[in-house]
Amino acid sequence: MSTPETSQFVRLRVELVLEIDDADAVTKAALRRIAGDTDMPADERAHAENAVTEDTAEALAYLVDPFDLVSEVPGIELAQASWSSEPIEYDPDSPDWDLDEDDADEDDEEEDPLG
């Protein structure tokens, strides 16, 4: 099924919008994770602790690890990962947040190939 021209690498894009109900709990969990990282140098630890204390989105980024999402999937190895988090304005009723938007565009193209 795999040909020499077929790449063995796949980019998986995931976008999550999370509602923070308890920012203090998120910050404390991030601080516990940082404290438990015995390989982290002291200067990096101080910077990380400061970052998660000042910004809940940064704290969340310390808690969500892409490796955790795929570590149990058989037959794959995580080659590279990057992620970020940021506070956003979110309105679930807005058409800007339609999760099926890309799929609808693709479906439209398939239904009317002549344009």
Buried (B, 14 or more C-beta within 10 A) or exposed (E): EEEEEEEEEEEEEEEEEEEBEEEEEBBBBBBEBBEEEEEBEEEEEEEBBEBBBEBBBBBBBBBEEBEEBEEEEEEEEEEEEEEEBEEEEEEEEEEEEEEEEEEEEEEEEEEEEEE
